[in-house]
Amino acid sequence: MRDSESLDHYQYFSADDPTQCRHTSSPLGNGAIVETSDQKIVLLQRSNNVGEFPGHFVFPGGHPEPQEVGIETHEYCKCSKDSELVNKKVSQEMFESIIREVVEEIGVPATSLSDPLFIGISRRVLNVRPAIFFFIKCSLESKEIHQLYSKAQDGYESTQLYTVSMIEVEHMTSKMPGCHQGGFALYKLMVEALKKN
C-alpha cells in the first residue's frame, strides 16, 4: 500500500450500506428453527450482557467450528483427494455444529433432535454476515424443554426461552436480528411448500 493510499478506501461509514464490509471476511453463522412435539417454535431472548443484539429474540444457533473436524488453517494440499476430504469434513461440520449449538443453548439431549434439514441462507443487511438455517424437529414437548433449559451449557447467553406458535413468532420478528428474520422467512417458505405437496 502506498503512503498516499488510505484505509478509508476500504471503510464504509453508512450504517445501512450493505457494501460496508465487502473487503472483510464474513464468518458463516447458523441457526435452527426447532419445532417441539406440541408444534411450538423455540426462541431465546439474548442476554443484555452479550456484545451483539442484547435483549433480542433469536433462534438457537451460533457458528460451525472448523477445529472440530481437524481444520486448523487455510492451508491444505492442493491435490484433489485432500480437497475432497476437506470439503466433506466442512459439509459434515455444518450439520453437526447446529445440533451442538441447539444442545448447548437450550439443554435438550441430541437424541431428541431430528437430522437437520437445510432450508436456506440468510444475511444481515447491517454487516452482511450470512447465516445458514436449518429446520429441526424435537421429540420433547414445550414444558420438558423449559425444564431442561435451566441446565443448558450456554444458557448464560440468553435470559429466557420461549416456545411459541408461528403467529407469535411473526409478532416477535421486529425484535430479531435481520438474519434471524430471514431464517423465519425461510421457514415460512418451507411450510408453504409442504402444504402444496
C-alpha positions as a printed Julia matrix, in Angstrom:
197×3 Matrix{Float64}:
   0.0     0.0    0.0
   1.43    3.38  -0.97
   1.65    6.12   1.67
  -0.85    8.24  -0.26
  -3.45    5.48  -0.1
  -5.69    5.43   2.88
  -7.62    2.76   4.71
 -10.65    4.97   4.18
 -10.91    3.37   0.75
 -11.83    0.09   2.5
 -14.21    1.54   5.07
 -17.84    2.43   4.66
 -19.49    4.56   7.28
 -23.17    4.38   6.37
 -24.93    2.05   8.81
 -27.35    0.85   6.14
 -24.83    0.44   3.29
 -24.68   -3.34   2.62
 -21.3    -2.96   0.9
 -19.63   -1.62   4.03
 -17.92   -4.92   4.84
 -17.16   -6.1    1.32
 -13.41   -6.09   1.99
 -13.57   -8.15   5.16
 -14.47  -11.78   5.74
 -17.92  -12.72   6.97
 -17.95  -15.83   9.16
 -20.86  -18.13   8.44
 -23.29  -18.35  11.34
 -26.01  -20.93  11.79
 -29.48  -21.05  13.25
 -32.21  -23.63  13.78
 -35.95  -23.36  13.75
 -36.65  -26.03  16.37
 -40.23  -27.31  16.46
 -41.42  -29.11  19.6
 -43.64  -32.21  19.59
 -46.59  -29.93  20.53
 -45.92  -27.77  17.43
 -44.29  -24.78  19.12
 -41.16  -22.97  17.93
 -38.23  -22.41  20.28
 -36.95  -18.84  20.65
 -34.36  -17.4   23.01
 -34.1   -13.88  24.36
 -30.46  -12.86  24.31
 -28.85  -11.64  27.49
 -28.27   -7.91  27.93
 -24.59   -8.75  28.62
 -23.76  -10.09  25.13
 -21.95   -7.96  22.54
 -24.33   -8.43  19.62
 -28.06   -7.8   19.73
 -28.56   -7.74  23.53
 -32.17   -8.38  24.5
 -33.18   -9.52  21.01
 -35.09  -12.7   20.16
 -33.12  -15.35  18.27
 -33.37  -18.94  17.16
 -30.81  -21.29  18.74
 -27.53  -21.23  16.85
 -24.0   -19.98  16.62
 -21.4   -20.97  14.06
 -19.54  -24.03  12.77
 -16.13  -24.77  14.29
 -13.58  -25.94  11.68
 -11.32  -27.19  14.5
 -13.96  -29.82  15.33
 -13.05  -31.64  12.11
  -9.31  -31.0   12.31
  -9.1   -27.91  10.1
  -6.68  -25.56  11.83
  -5.51  -23.34   8.96
  -6.48  -22.27   5.46
  -3.54  -24.22   4.09
  -4.0   -27.73   2.81
  -2.64  -29.85  -0.04
  -3.97  -28.78  -3.42
  -4.38  -32.38  -4.59
  -7.96  -33.28  -5.43
  -8.12  -36.17  -2.94
  -7.26  -33.9    0.02
  -9.56  -31.2   -1.33
 -12.48  -33.65  -1.49
 -11.78  -34.79   2.08
 -11.7   -31.21   3.37
 -14.96  -30.41   1.55
 -16.6   -33.48   3.05
 -15.43  -32.56   6.55
 -16.67  -28.98   6.18
 -20.06  -30.18   4.96
 -20.29  -32.64   7.85
 -19.41  -29.9   10.36
 -22.18  -27.63   9.01
 -24.82  -30.19  10.0
 -23.19  -31.41  13.21
 -22.47  -27.91  14.53
 -26.13  -26.88  14.53
 -27.03  -29.92  16.63
 -24.24  -29.0   19.09
 -25.47  -25.39  19.25
 -29.08  -26.42  19.93
 -28.0   -28.88  22.65
 -25.71  -26.31  24.3
 -28.15  -23.39  24.14
 -31.45  -25.0   25.13
 -30.26  -28.07  27.04
 -32.12  -30.81  25.16
 -30.37  -34.14  24.52
 -29.12  -34.67  20.95
 -31.16  -37.88  20.79
 -34.38  -35.82  20.98
 -33.49  -33.95  17.76
 -34.15  -34.97  14.17
 -31.49  -34.7   11.49
 -31.19  -31.02  10.47
 -32.95  -30.05   7.26
 -31.18  -27.26   5.37
 -33.73  -24.55   4.48
 -31.52  -21.74   3.17
 -29.06  -18.95   3.85
 -29.97  -15.52   5.2
 -27.76  -12.49   5.74
 -27.91   -9.33   7.76
 -28.28   -6.02   5.98
 -26.19   -4.11   8.51
 -22.96   -6.11   8.33
 -23.88   -8.56   5.55
 -22.96  -11.53   7.75
 -24.51  -14.75   6.38
 -26.21  -17.47   8.43
 -27.22  -20.93   7.3
 -30.63  -22.01   8.62
 -31.96  -25.47   9.39
 -35.27  -26.94  10.47
 -35.1   -29.47  13.32
 -37.92  -31.4   14.98
 -37.63  -32.12  18.69
 -39.42  -35.12  20.19
 -39.97  -33.25  23.5
 -42.93  -31.08  24.49
 -42.57  -27.41  25.35
 -42.81  -27.96  29.11
 -39.98  -30.54  29.01
 -37.74  -28.15  27.07
 -38.41  -25.36  29.59
 -37.29  -27.68  32.4
 -34.08  -28.67  30.58
 -33.21  -25.07  29.65
 -32.27  -24.2   33.24
 -29.28  -26.57  32.93
 -28.22  -25.6   29.39
 -24.43  -25.35  28.96
 -24.63  -22.0   27.14
 -27.74  -20.75  28.96
 -25.82  -17.65  30.08
 -26.07  -16.28  26.52
 -29.82  -15.88  26.92
 -32.16  -14.81  29.69
 -35.29  -16.7   28.71
 -36.56  -19.47  26.47
 -39.92  -19.18  24.73
 -41.95  -21.86  22.97
 -44.44  -20.04  20.77
 -46.73  -20.51  17.8
 -45.81  -19.43  14.29
 -48.18  -16.44  14.6
 -46.49  -15.37  17.85
 -43.05  -15.58  16.2
 -44.38  -13.27  13.47
 -45.11  -10.63  16.15
 -41.61  -11.01  17.63
 -39.61  -10.6   14.4
 -39.29   -6.82  14.76
 -37.02   -7.5   17.75
 -34.84  -10.06  15.88
 -31.52   -9.57  14.08
 -32.02   -9.38  10.31
 -30.52  -12.79   9.59
 -32.98  -14.4   12.04
 -35.87  -12.55  10.4
 -34.61  -14.1    7.17
 -34.41  -17.51   8.83
 -38.06  -17.22   9.83
 -38.97  -16.2    6.26
 -37.18  -19.33   5.0
 -39.13  -21.45   7.49
 -42.43  -19.96   6.27
 -41.45  -20.77   2.67
 -40.74  -24.36   3.73
 -44.12  -24.64   5.48
 -45.93  -23.27   2.41
 -44.08  -25.67   0.11
 -45.06  -28.62   2.33
 -48.72  -27.54   2.25
 -48.69  -27.61  -1.56
 -47.32  -31.18  -1.68
